Amino acid sequence: MTVLQIFDRPMCCSTGVCGPRVDPALARFAADLEWLKSQGVMVERYNLAQQPAAFTQHDDVKAALMSDVACLPLFRVDGVIVFKGKYPSRSMLARWCGISATSALPISGGACSDPGCC
């Protein structure tokens, strides 16, 4: 099973999708993570404000943070840093996790075609 780890910058909650001004990029990313989970990917997400110990448990994450604080969010797949500094697209996530690019396409019209899925 592929393991995706996300090391987020400090946020008020675990996803950043809260408060009076929700960042649309974070809302999209939260949906992308749910989609990845449905594809069999194990997703581990850490918030610097709430889980600082997670950032020191991995030497590569700690080194990246020490050399460039702007490296967050940072992404590891199966223990290897694959991306840092901004939130990736769903197609990038799919590629890193070995999922077919066709299954990464967003659903057209914003509604699912299977009446039982929503």
Order of alpha helices (4+ residues) and beta strands (2+ residues): beta-alpha-beta-alpha-alpha-beta-beta-alpha
